[in-house]
């Protein structure tokens, strides 16, 4: 593969919001453990339950015509702020002002009203349910894209320690160069389980996905071998992905001391990383990549 163009990454401070209240003792609680899970294939679990996989196409979607892509990792915490106030309006304000090309959303409640608002802003989406909660709400992960999007696969991940079902959405984003493969995931907070999940993702996507993004729960996804400038193949790391940039803290929102969210690429180094308020206990991370050297289908 052609050696990617190198640039000096730039970190931009998170944009403030006045909608957050004061942080409470829940922050300390969440520093010890924050997370939820992920789903499997499309279909119905019963006659009354919603489908596990939902795909919505926006009529405003346009093919990406650029050598640069901006990817957001957004753990939205069920659309609630860290002090348990509604956060969807804050998320939408950031989406409208920053306009990332792709969003990997974790801990999403698949509320039809909210999805309509997002697709109305020009985003198509693939939602894959983790579980039903509360009054039958679908909870899981999603990939939103301003370009046409299609689902390639849903990879189920091992969860022998926590019994929290997790998986990864493998999606393809349409560009003028072809379809760009991207994987969105949310890894376990339990170390050995997260390493098992990464090893499985290595087997499934390391030769095809150009970008992997999501809430990795502080599991540094790449181990750099500086002698060759590529990541080393070892247990618990994403092989074949480049990340010579240190991840920046995203949790808890407003304090940012843990680097839980990240985006890495097998064809491009990070050009820029920025933090934004998304109305969650995480800050939203937007990463910019040069995709001119990526592989397309």
C-alpha positions in Angstrom: 0.0 0.0 0.0 1.2 3.5 -0.8 2.8 5.3 2.2 0.2 7.7 3.5 0.8 11.5 3.6 1.9 12.6 7.0 0.7 15.8 8.7 1.0 17.2 12.2 -2.3 16.5 14.0 -4.1 19.5 15.6 -6.2 19.3 18.7 -9.0 21.8 19.1 -10.7 22.5 22.4 -14.3 21.4 23.0 -16.9 24.0 22.3 -18.8 25.0 25.5 -22.5 24.5 26.1 -24.7 26.3 28.6 -27.2 23.4 28.7 -25.2 21.2 31.1 -25.9 21.6 34.8 -23.3 21.0 37.4 -21.5 17.7 37.5 -22.7 15.5 40.4 -21.3 12.5 42.2 -22.5 10.3 39.3 -19.3 11.2 37.5 -17.1 9.4 40.0 -19.3 6.4 39.6 -19.0 6.4 35.8 -15.3 6.8 35.9 -15.2 3.3 37.4 -17.6 1.8 34.8 -19.4 3.3 31.9 -20.8 1.4 29.0 -23.5 -0.6 27.3 -23.7 -3.1 24.5 -24.4 -4.1 20.8 -26.6 -6.3 18.5 -26.7 -8.9 15.7 -28.6 -9.6 12.6 -31.8 -8.1 11.1 -35.1 -9.7 12.0 -37.8 -9.8 14.7 -37.3 -11.4 18.1 -41.1 -11.7 18.5 -44.3 -10.7 16.8 -44.3 -7.4 18.7 -40.6 -6.4 19.1 -39.0 -4.0 16.6 -36.4 -5.2 14.1 -32.8 -5.6 15.3 -31.5 -3.7 12.3 -33.0 -0.6 10.9 -31.7 1.2 7.8 -33.0 4.7 6.8 -31.9 6.5 3.7 -32.1 10.3 3.5 -33.2 11.8 0.2 -30.6 14.5 0.9 -27.6 12.1 0.9 -24.8 13.1 -1.5 -21.8 11.1 -2.7 -18.7 12.2 -0.8 -16.6 14.1 -3.3 -13.4 14.8 -1.3 -10.1 13.3 -0.3 -10.9 14.2 3.3 -13.4 12.6 5.6 -14.5 13.7 9.1 -15.6 10.9 11.4 -17.3 11.4 14.7 -17.3 9.0 17.7 -20.4 9.8 19.7 -21.4 7.8 22.8 -24.7 9.6 23.4 -25.5 7.9 26.8 -29.1 7.2 25.8 -29.5 10.9 24.8 -28.9 12.0 28.4 -26.3 14.4 29.8 -24.0 13.5 32.6 -26.4 15.1 35.1 -29.3 13.1 33.6 -31.0 15.9 31.6 -32.2 15.5 28.0 -29.2 15.8 25.6 -30.6 15.3 22.1 -31.0 19.0 21.4 -27.3 19.6 22.2 -26.3 16.6 20.0 -28.3 18.0 17.1 -26.8 21.5 17.5 -23.3 20.0 17.2 -24.4 17.9 14.2 -25.8 20.9 12.4 -22.8 23.2 13.1 -20.0 20.7 12.6 -21.5 18.5 9.9 -19.3 15.4 10.2 -19.4 13.1 7.2 -19.9 10.0 9.3 -21.0 9.4 12.9 -20.4 6.2 14.9 -23.1 6.4 17.6 -23.0 4.3 20.7 -25.7 3.9 23.4 -28.3 5.1 21.0 -32.1 4.9 21.7 -33.7 4.3 18.3 -36.5 6.9 18.8 -38.4 7.5 15.6 -38.8 11.2 16.3 -35.1 11.6 16.9 -34.2 9.6 13.8 -36.5 11.7 11.7 -34.7 14.8 12.9 -31.3 13.3 12.0 -32.3 12.1 8.6 -34.0 15.4 8.0 -30.6 17.0 8.4 -29.3 14.9 5.5 -28.0 11.8 7.3 -28.8 8.2 6.3 -28.4 5.6 9.1 -27.9 2.0 10.0 -29.0 1.1 13.5 -28.3 -2.3 15.1 -30.1 -3.1 18.3 -28.3 -4.4 21.4 -31.3 -4.9 23.6 -34.9 -3.8 24.4 -35.1 -1.6 27.5 -37.7 0.3 29.5 -41.0 0.4 27.6 -39.7 -1.6 24.7 -37.1 1.0 23.5 -34.5 -0.3 21.1 -31.0 0.4 22.4 -27.8 -0.1 20.4 -25.3 1.4 18.0 -25.6 3.2 14.7 -23.7 4.6 11.8 -25.0 7.9 10.3 -23.6 9.2 7.0 -24.2 12.3 4.9 -23.3 10.1 1.9 -25.2 7.0 0.7 -24.5 4.1 3.0 -25.0 0.3 2.9 -24.6 -2.4 5.5 -21.9 -5.0 4.7 -21.9 -7.0 8.0 -22.6 -7.1 11.7 -19.9 -8.8 13.6 -20.9 -10.4 16.9 -18.2 -10.0 19.6 -17.4 -12.4 22.5 -18.7 -11.4 26.0 -17.9 -14.4 28.3 -17.1 -12.2 31.3 -19.8 -9.6 31.3 -22.6 -11.3 29.3 -23.2 -7.9 27.7 -24.0 -8.6 24.0 -21.8 -6.5 21.7 -20.9 -6.3 18.1 -19.5 -4.1 15.3 -21.3 -2.5 12.4 -19.4 -2.8 9.2 -20.7 -0.2 6.8 -19.7 1.1 3.4 -19.8 4.8 2.6 -20.2 5.9 -1.1 -17.5 8.3 -2.4 -16.6 9.3 -5.9 -13.7 6.9 -5.7 -15.9 4.0 -4.7 -17.3 2.4 -1.5 -15.2 3.1 1.6 -15.5 0.5 4.3 -15.8 1.7 8.0 -16.4 -0.3 11.2 -18.2 1.2 14.2 -18.0 -0.6 17.5 -18.2 -0.3 21.3 -15.8 -2.4 23.3 -16.2 -4.0 26.7 -15.0 -2.2 29.8 -13.6 -5.5 31.0 -9.9 -5.8 29.8 -9.6 -9.4 28.9 -13.0 -9.4 27.2 -12.1 -6.3 25.2 -8.9 -7.9 24.0 -10.9 -10.9 22.8 -13.2 -8.6 21.0 -10.3 -6.8 19.3 -8.8 -10.1 18.2 -12.0 -11.1 16.5 -12.3 -7.7 14.8 -8.7 -8.2 13.6 -9.8 -11.4 11.9 -12.9 -10.0 10.4 -12.1 -6.4 9.2 -8.3 -5.7 9.3 -7.9 -6.5 5.6 -11.0 -4.6 4.4 -12.1 -1.8 6.8 -10.2 1.5 6.1 -11.4 3.2 9.3 -12.4 1.7 12.7 -14.1 4.1 15.1 -16.0 4.0 18.4 -15.9 3.9 22.2 -13.0 1.6 22.9 -13.2 2.1 26.6 -9.7 3.2 27.0 -8.2 0.2 25.1 -5.5 1.7 23.0 -6.4 0.1 19.7 -3.0 0.3 18.0 0.5 -0.7 19.0 3.1 1.1 16.8 6.2 -0.5 15.5 8.3 2.6 14.8 10.9 0.7 12.8 8.4 0.2 10.0 5.9 2.9 10.8 3.0 0.4 11.0 1.2 -1.2 13.9 2.5 -4.4 15.3 0.5 -7.6 15.2 -0.1 -8.5 18.8 -2.8 -9.7 21.2 -5.2 -7.0 22.1 -4.4 -4.5 19.3 -5.9 -3.7 15.9 -3.3 -4.9 13.4 -2.6 -3.0 10.2 -4.0 0.3 11.5 -2.1 3.6 11.7 -2.3 5.8 14.7 0.8 7.8 15.5 -1.3 10.3 17.3 -2.1 9.9 21.0 -5.9 9.7 21.7 -7.4 12.7 23.5 -9.6 12.4 26.6 -13.3 12.3 26.0 -14.8 11.3 29.3 -16.4 12.6 31.5 -17.8 15.5 29.5 -16.6 18.7 31.0 -13.7 17.1 32.8 -12.2 14.9 30.1 -9.6 12.7 31.8 -10.1 9.3 30.2 -9.5 8.7 26.5 -12.3 6.2 25.7 -13.3 7.2 22.2 -11.0 6.9 19.1 -10.8 6.6 15.4 -8.0 4.9 13.5 -7.3 4.2 9.9 -5.3 1.6 7.9 -4.7 4.1 5.1 -4.3 7.5 6.7 -2.8 9.2 9.7 -5.0 11.5 11.8 -4.9 15.1 10.4 -6.9 16.7 13.2 -8.9 15.8 16.3 -11.6 18.0 17.9 -13.9 17.7 20.9 -17.5 18.9 21.0 -20.4 18.9 23.4 -23.0 16.2 22.3 -25.3 16.3 25.4 -23.8 13.1 26.9 -21.4 11.9 29.6 -18.9 11.7 26.8 -17.6 14.5 24.6 -18.0 13.9 20.9 -14.7 13.3 19.1 -14.4 14.4 15.5 -11.3 13.0 13.6 -10.3 14.1 10.1 -8.5 11.7 7.7 -7.0 12.0 4.3 -8.6 9.1 2.4 -6.8 9.6 -1.0 -4.6 6.5 -0.4 -7.4 4.2 0.9 -8.7 1.1 -0.8 -12.2 1.2 -2.3 -14.6 -1.4 -3.6 
